[in-house]
Amino acid sequence: MLYHWLYPLQEQFAVFNVVKYITFRTFMSLFTALALTFVLAKPWIAFMQKKQFLQTLWEYVPQTHHASKGKTPTLGGILILFSVFISTLLWARWDNSFVWMMLGVGLFMGLIGFLDDYLKISKKDAHGLKARYKFPLQIFVCTLAGLVLYDGLGFDTHLSIPFFKQVLPDLGWFYIVFAVFVLAGTSNAVNLTDGLDGLATGPAVIAFLSYGVFAYITGNVKIAGYLQIPYIPNCAEISVVCGALAGSLLGFLWFNSHPAQIFMGDVGALGIGGMLGLVALLTKNELLLLVIGGVFVLETLSVITQVASFKLTGKRIFRMAPLHHHFELKGWPESKVIVRFWIISLVLALASLSTLKLR
C-alpha cells in the first residue's frame, strides 16, 4: 500500500524513491511485523488466559515432561498471521499476484488450523478436527492453489533440479498434484514439529529468511542470469512477504521460547507451513525445501517410519515420535533439543544458499 501511495511522490520528494527498492521494503516489512507481534503479544496472551483458551495436551507425549504445558495459552498463530498480513499489506505491491497467493494460502490453511484448535479447546479433546475432515479440507485448499498456478497464472511447470541446470523436466498437468503434495506436506510437517517450545518457530524463521533471498534472486533477471537459475518475473516481491513472516515469527519467538508463554497452535503451524510450501513452489526451489526445511522433513519421516515399522514388525524405531520426543525420553533437556534442532536448521539453510553459486 505504501508503495502505491509514496512512490508517485518521488518526483517532488526524492526521499520517497527508496520505496521502489524491494530490499528496503523487505526489511521494513520484517521490522514492522516484528514490532507488531512484540507489542501485541502480552495483551493477546492475557486475553487467551482470560478466555481459558489453553493448550490441550495430546496423550501421546511424555506426560512427565509436558504436564505444565496444559496451562499455557494457545492460538498464538492468529497473532503471527495478523502481523504478517498487516505488514505485507503495508509494504508489498498490491498489483502482484504472488503476494495475494501467499496471503490466501496462509489465510485458508490458518482457518483450517483454527477450526482444529477451537474444537480442541471447546471439547477439551486433543484430537480436535478429525482427520477425515481435516485432510480433505487441506487437499481442497492446496488443489485450488495448484489450479491457480497452473491455469490461472500459467506458471512454469518445469521442475528445477539443483546442480543440474540443464535438467528441467516438464510436469505438465501433474504439476497440480505435485503442488498439492508440497503444500499439504509442508503444512503438516510444520504442525508435527510444533511440539516443543519454539521448536517449529526457530527453523521457520531461518527457512523464510533463506527463501526471501531465493525470491529476490529468482525475480532479478540479471542475478538469475548470472547464477544460471530460472528467472521468474515478479517473484522478487515475495521477499517482502518472507520478511514479514520472519519478523512476525521472531517477535513471537520471544514469548514462545522455553518456557513458552504461548503456543502458535494449528492455526499458526498450518498457515505458516502452507506459506512455506508455496514460496518453495513460486521460487522454483521445491526440492531445496527438503534441505532448508530439513528439520520438518526429519520430524515427518520419524512419524512415517515409526508407524510403518510398528504395523509391519510390531517394533518401534524410536522411543516416541515425532523425533523430538525420542530425544526427550533419552534424557535430553527440552531446551537442548530445541537449540540443537535450530543449529541443524541453520547449517542446512547455509548449505542450501551455497548451492546458488555451485549451480
N, C-alpha and C positions, 0 to 999 in steps of 0.2 A: 504494500500500500504506500509506504513512504517513498519508494522508488518512483511511483507514478505521480506523487504529489511534489516531490522535491527536485527530481532531475530536470523537469522543464524550467525550473528557476535558475539553472546553472548559467544561462546566458546573462542574467542580471547579477547573480551572486556565484562567483566561481567556486566557492567552497562546496556548493551542492554537487559539483561534478564527481565528488568522491563516491556518491551513492550508485554510480554506474558500475563500480568495481565489485565483482562477486566476492572477492576476498574480504573486502570491508564489510559487506552486508552479512557474510557468514560469521565473522567474529562478533558483529553487533547482535546477530541472532542468538549466538551462543551466550553472550553476556546477558541479554535480555531474558532469555529463558532461565538462566541460572539465577538471576535476581528475583524473577517472579516466583520460582519454586522455593527459593530460600525464604522470601518474605511471607509467602502464603502457607508454608509448611506447618508452622506452630498453630495458627488458628485452625487449619484443617485437621491436625491431629487432635486438638481439643474438641472439635466438632464430632469427629468419629468416636472419641471416647464418650462424649455425652450421649450420643445415639446408640452406644454399645455395639458399634459395627466393629467387632473384634474378630481376630483370626480364628478360624475353626480348624483344629488340628486333625490331620489325616492319621488314621490309626496305624498306617504302615510307616511310621517314623520312629526313631529311637526316643521313646517317651521320656526316659530319664534326662535326655539332652534338651528336649523341646517343651517340657511341661509348662514353663513360664511364658512361652510364646502365645498361649491361648488368651492372654490378657493384652496382647498388642493390637492396636487398631490396624485395619486393612483399608483397601480401596485407595491407596496412595497413587495408583495408576491414573486415577481421574485427575489428580493434581499434575502429574507428569504430562499427560496428553493436553490438558488445558494450557499449560505453559508453552508447549510445543506449538499448538495451534495459534495462540496469540502472537508469539514471536515470529512464526513463519508468515502469518498474515501481515505483520508489520514490515518485515524486511525482504520478503521474496516478491518476485514479479507475479502479478495475478494473471498474466497472459501466457503462462507456462503450464501446459497440460500435465507434465510430470509432477509438478508441485501439488496439483489438485489430486492426482492419483495417490500420492503418498499420504495426503491428509485423509482421503476417502478410505483407503485400506486401514489406516490407523483407527479411524472412527468406527467402522463397521466391525473390525475384529475386536476393538475395545468394547463395543456394545455386547458382543457375544460373551466376552470375559466378564462384563458387568452382570449380565444375567446369571452367569455361573456363580459369581461372588454373592449376589443377592440371595440366591437360593441357599447357599451355604450358611449365610448369616441368619436368614429368617427361619430356616428349618433346623439350625444347629447341626447340620449334617455336612461333613467334609466332602461328600461325593458331589454335591451341587447339581449342576445340569447334567443329566445322564448322557453318556457317550453317544447313544443312538440319536440324540437330538443335536448335541454339540458338534460332532464331526460333520454331519451333513450341512449344518449352518456354515461352518468354516469352509467346506468344499464349495458351497454356493458362492460365498463372497470371493474366494480365490478364483473360481471359474469366471465370474464377472470381470475380475481384474485381468485375467488371461485373455478374455474375449476383447476387452478394450484395447489391450496391447496389440493383439493380432489383427483385429478387424477395424476397430475404431481409430487407432493411431497408425496402423500399417507398420508396426515395429519390425525391425530387422530380426528375422528368426534364425539367423546363423548363430551357432554356439562358438564362443571364443575359448580356445584352449591354451592356457599358459605354456610358454616355451615352444609352442608350435604355431607360429604366427600365420603360416600358410594353410593350416588345417582349420577350416571353418565349415563344419557340417551344417547343412540347412535342415532344420527340424520341420519346416513347413507347418501344417496344422497341428502336428504333435507338440508344437511349442506351447499350445494352450495347456496340454496335460503336464508338460514339464514345468510350466509356470505354477500350476496348482500344487504340484509336488514341492517346489521350492518354498512357496508362500505358506502352505499348511505345515510343512515340515519344520520350517524355521520358527513359526509362531509356537508350535507345540514344544520344540526344543528349548526355547527360552523359558516356557512355562515349567518344564521339567527341572530346569536348572535353578529356578527361583525357589529354593528350599532352605537356604541359609541366609543370614543377614548380609545383604549386599552382594551375594554370590553372583546373581544374574546382572545386577546393576553395573558392577565394575567392568566385566567383559563387554557389556553393551555399549558403554561409553567408548571403550577402545575400538570396538567394531565400527561405530558410527563416525568416529574421527578418521579412521582408515578409509572408509567408504566416501567420506567427504573429500578426501584427497583424490580418490579414484574418479569421483564425479567431476571434479574440477578439471582434471587432466583429460578425461574422456570427452568433455564438452569443449575443449580448447583445440581447435583444428591444427594449430602449429605444434603444440606439445604432443598431441596424439600422433601427428605425422612423424615427429622426431623419434618418438618411442615405438613407432610402428604398432600401435594398438588401434582398435576400431574407434572411429570418431562418431559420436552420437550428438547431433545438433540439439541444442537447448538442454543438454544433460547437466551442464555445469551448475545450473540453478538449483539442482538437488543439493548442492553443498550447503545452501542456506538452511534447508530442512535438516540435514545431518548436523549442522551446527546447533540448531535449536534442540534437537534430540540429545546431543552430547551435553549441552548446557543444562537442560532440564534434569537429566539423569545425574549429573554431577551435584546439582543442588539437592536432589533427592537423596543421594548417597550420604550426605552429611547427617541425615536423620535415619537412614536405612542401614548405616554401618553398625557393626556389632558393639553393644547390644542394641538392636533395632528399636526405634520409637514408632515405626510404622512400616507396613509391608505394602508392596505395589498391588498385590492380588492378581487375579487372572485378567482383570480389565487392563492392567499395565503390561503384563507379560505377553498376552496375545496381541495387543495393539502394537507394542514395540517390536515383537517378533515378526509380525506381518510387514511392518515398515522396513525392517532389516532385510527380509527376503525380497521385497520389492526393489530396494535400492541395489541389491545384487543383480537383479534382472535388468534394471534400467541402465546400469553401467556396463553391462555385458561382462560381469565378473562373477558369474553364478558359481563356477567351480571353485573359485578362490574363497567362497563362503565356507567351504569345508575347512579351510585353514584359518581365515580370520575369525570365524565362529567355531574354532576347534573345540573349545570347552563345551559349547552347546552340543556339538556333534558327539563328543565323548560321553556326555551325560545321557544322550538319547540312545547311543549304541549300548551303553551299560544296561539300560532297561530292556532293550530288544534281546540282547544276548542272555540276560538273566531269565527272562520269560521263556525263551526258546529252549534254553538248557534245562530248565525245570520241567517243562512239558515233555521234552524228548527223553531225558535221562533221570528225572526226579532229583537232580542235584543242582545246587546253586553255584554260580561262578563267584559272585560277590557276597559278602555278608549281608548286604542290603543294597538295593538300587532305588534311585539313581546313585551314581558313583560317589557323590559327596557323603552320603550316609555310610557307605562302606568304610571310608577313612575315619569317620566319626567313631564307628564301632571298633576300629583298630586302635583307638585311643588318641587320635589327633584332636587337639582343641579346635573348637569351631573357627576361631579366628585364624588359626594356622591353615586350615583347609581353604578358607576364603582367600587369604593373601597369596597362597601358592597357586591357586587357580587363576588369580589376577595376573600373577607373574607369567604363567603359561600363556594367557591371552595376549599379553604384551609382546612376548617373544614371537608368537605366531603372527601377530599383526605386523611386526617389523619384518619378518620373513616374507610376508605377502607383499609388502611395499617394495622389498628388494627385487621382486620379480619384474617390476616395471622396466628396469634397465637391462636385466638379464634376458628379457624377451628380444 
